[in-house]
Amino acid sequence: MTELPSSMHAVLLKGHGGLEQLEYVEQWPLPQPGLREVLIEVGACGLNNTDVNTRTAWYSKGATEATTGAALEGAEDDDASWGGAEIRFPRIQGADVCGRVVAAGSGQGDHLIGRRVLIDTWLRDWNAPMDLDRCGYYGSECDGGYASYTKVDVRNVHPVESDLSDAELATFATSYVTAENMLNRAQVGESDSVLIPGASGGVGSALIQLAKRRGARTVALCGEAKAAAVAAIGPDAVLPRAPDDLGAALERAIGRDKVTVVADVVGGALWPRLIDALARGGRYTCAGAIAGPVVAFDLRSFYLRDLTFTGATIVPPGVFGDLVGYIERGEVKPLLAETYPLKDLVAAQEAFIAKRHVGNIVVLP
Ligand SMILES: NC(=O)c1ccc[n+]([C@@H]2O[C@H](COP(=O)([O-])OP(=O)(O)OC[C@H]3O[C@@H](n4cnc5c(N)ncnc54)[C@H](OP(=O)(O)O)[C@@H]3O)[C@@H](O)[C@H]2O)c1
């Protein structure tokens, strides 16, 4: 049995605001695993926009701007979490953990000790696991992985057998289950052509791989400087971030000026053009709005072309297990842009917000 310390290193989010709200501490109490919980020594933890959005209170309906990483005008504390409720501080954020189980509380979990694991980030009411209204997010409604140790319910813990490093494995959880959930919600199959804005990002690069895995054609939209790196992920075509004439660009790229599916995490000013790119009966699936949540929606585009819209956030049970299978069989590849020591989380988040990277950035405790 590994001897455990009594305290750990962690980064605390002290309240809503700028990066000054993140504080690295060397002596924070070690989490104590309770009934059906395990203690995990964190090997690596991936960054996510939800860390930034929660810190800046971007989820508040009072905020209407793109994600900038700065504290926002109009945002309120009482609806500042992804779920529309208040956040308790201090909070240890960080959802995408790869680590090793080092202890188990009472109940279950002894069999996991010593295993390398990933954490399913959706916290469920295990008396009603299919009730998606009773879910929390790991690193938001409880402490997460920006620390040397973390605890979580044993039913959220997935052992993983892989040659990938901890840092590579920490690039998957949030982005890939979100992307897979979007594709499930839009029922994407091999006859589809999928347009992917923000394709250089965590969810976008996952969408390319997971849509291809289903046999669909993929068209990536990304910033010019990232086009070569995005092409290497393997989409059928790469187009600029916001082509003036998206239809003409699609025609040149795939021989048709429309797609059957738009899988979007960007929104913003480009949004009407994305909707216009959908063929009759097309599906728009959305899990983010990094370029701006408030968009110009012409209802005629929606109903006259028989479109279907699906939002995608809380992921039903089972999808995380599917993802672990794809990782273990090498059906998806990690896109690890950079690693930082945990103590430099602020610098890591600055780089994450600057968006010069492709894939994801990970911190190591
Ligand atoms: N609903 C959920 O459960 C869920 C889960 C994960 C993420 N999300 C949300 O989805 C969005 C994307 O997440 P992600 O992790 O894929 O993000 P990411 O890794 O930061 O990538 C986002 C990409 O969007 C592109 N982009 C286009 N316009 C932008 C703008 N105005 N500002 C910043 N980036 C812009 C950038 O690529 P180019 O520079 O190449 O254009 C960037 O690489 C975020 O809003 C996030 O909160 C939601």
The ligand as an SDF file (V2000), in Angstrom:
LIG
                    3D

 48 52  0  0  0  0  0  0  0  0999 V2000
  -21.5080   21.4700  -23.9970 N   0  0  0  0  0  0  0  0  0  0  0  0
  -20.4220   20.8670  -23.5340 C   0  0  0  0  0  0  0  0  0  0  0  0
  -20.5080   19.9180  -22.7620 O   0  0  0  0  0  0  0  0  0  0  0  0
  -19.0920   21.3380  -23.9850 C   0  0  0  0  0  0  0  0  0  0  0  0
  -17.9770   20.5020  -23.8930 C   0  0  0  0  0  0  0  0  0  0  0  0
  -16.7690   20.9440  -24.4050 C   0  0  0  0  0  0  0  0  0  0  0  0
  -16.6760   22.2240  -24.9360 C   0  0  0  0  0  0  0  0  0  0  0  0
  -17.7570   23.0220  -24.9580 N   0  0  0  0  0  0  0  0  0  0  0  0
  -17.6780   24.3800  -25.5220 C   0  0  0  0  0  0  0  0  0  0  0  0
  -17.3330   24.3190  -26.8970 O   0  0  0  0  0  0  0  0  0  0  0  0
  -16.5270   25.4300  -27.2630 C   0  0  0  0  0  0  0  0  0  0  0  0
  -15.2560   24.9290  -27.9280 C   0  0  0  0  0  0  0  0  0  0  0  0
  -14.5600   24.0900  -27.0190 O   0  0  0  0  0  0  0  0  0  0  0  0
  -13.1550   23.4770  -27.3900 P   0  0  0  0  0  0  0  0  0  0  0  0
  -12.6420   22.8080  -26.1960 O   0  0  0  0  0  0  0  0  0  0  0  0
  -13.2180   22.7450  -28.6610 O   0  0  0  0  0  0  0  0  0  0  0  0
  -12.3620   24.8310  -27.6370 O   0  0  0  0  0  0  0  0  0  0  0  0
  -10.9050   25.1280  -28.1260 P   0  0  0  0  0  0  0  0  0  0  0  0
  -10.0490   23.9440  -28.0210 O   0  0  0  0  0  0  0  0  0  0  0  0
  -10.5520   26.3700  -27.4280 O   0  0  0  0  0  0  0  0  0  0  0  0
  -11.1530   25.4140  -29.6590 O   0  0  0  0  0  0  0  0  0  0  0  0
  -12.0740   26.3360  -30.1440 C   0  0  0  0  0  0  0  0  0  0  0  0
  -11.6870   26.7170  -31.5570 C   0  0  0  0  0  0  0  0  0  0  0  0
  -12.6690   27.6160  -32.0600 O   0  0  0  0  0  0  0  0  0  0  0  0
  -12.0710   28.4280  -33.0540 C   0  0  0  0  0  0  0  0  0  0  0  0
  -12.6270   29.7710  -32.9780 N   0  0  0  0  0  0  0  0  0  0  0  0
  -13.3850   30.3330  -33.9150 C   0  0  0  0  0  0  0  0  0  0  0  0
  -13.7740   31.5390  -33.5320 N   0  0  0  0  0  0  0  0  0  0  0  0
  -13.2560   31.7620  -32.3280 C   0  0  0  0  0  0  0  0  0  0  0  0
  -13.3150   32.8610  -31.4340 C   0  0  0  0  0  0  0  0  0  0  0  0
  -13.9850   33.9660  -31.6900 N   0  0  0  0  0  0  0  0  0  0  0  0
  -12.6480   32.7300  -30.2700 N   0  0  0  0  0  0  0  0  0  0  0  0
  -11.9570   31.6120  -29.9780 C   0  0  0  0  0  0  0  0  0  0  0  0
  -11.8780   30.5460  -30.8030 N   0  0  0  0  0  0  0  0  0  0  0  0
  -12.5250   30.6200  -31.9660 C   0  0  0  0  0  0  0  0  0  0  0  0
  -10.5700   28.3930  -32.8260 C   0  0  0  0  0  0  0  0  0  0  0  0
   -9.9940   27.7780  -33.9520 O   0  0  0  0  0  0  0  0  0  0  0  0
   -9.4360   28.6090  -35.1990 P   0  0  0  0  0  0  0  0  0  0  0  0
   -8.5810   29.6930  -34.6310 O   0  0  0  0  0  0  0  0  0  0  0  0
   -8.6870   27.5790  -35.9500 O   0  0  0  0  0  0  0  0  0  0  0  0
  -10.6590   29.1310  -35.9130 O   0  0  0  0  0  0  0  0  0  0  0  0
  -10.3810   27.4590  -31.6310 C   0  0  0  0  0  0  0  0  0  0  0  0
   -9.3140   26.5640  -31.8430 O   0  0  0  0  0  0  0  0  0  0  0  0
  -16.3130   26.2250  -25.9870 C   0  0  0  0  0  0  0  0  0  0  0  0
  -17.2540   27.2740  -25.9490 O   0  0  0  0  0  0  0  0  0  0  0  0
  -16.5960   25.2260  -24.8830 C   0  0  0  0  0  0  0  0  0  0  0  0
  -17.0370   25.8320  -23.7070 O   0  0  0  0  0  0  0  0  0  0  0  0
  -18.9550   22.6050  -24.5070 C   0  0  0  0  0  0  0  0  0  0  0  0
  1  2  1  0
  2  3  2  0
  2  4  1  0
  4  5  1  0
  4 48  2  0
  5  6  2  0
  6  7  1  0
  7  8  2  0
  8  9  1  0
  8 48  1  0
  9 10  1  0
  9 46  1  0
 10 11  1  0
 11 12  1  0
 11 44  1  0
 12 13  1  0
 13 14  1  0
 14 15  2  0
 14 16  1  0
 14 17  1  0
 17 18  1  0
 18 19  2  0
 18 20  1  0
 18 21  1  0
 21 22  1  0
 22 23  1  0
 23 24  1  0
 23 42  1  0
 24 25  1  0
 25 26  1  0
 25 36  1  0
 26 27  1  0
 26 35  1  0
 27 28  2  0
 28 29  1  0
 29 30  1  0
 29 35  2  0
 30 31  1  0
 30 32  2  0
 32 33  1  0
 33 34  2  0
 34 35  1  0
 36 37  1  0
 36 42  1  0
 37 38  1  0
 38 39  2  0
 38 40  1  0
 38 41  1  0
 42 43  1  0
 44 45  1  0
 44 46  1  0
 46 47  1  0
M  CHG  2   8   1  16  -1
M  END
$$$$
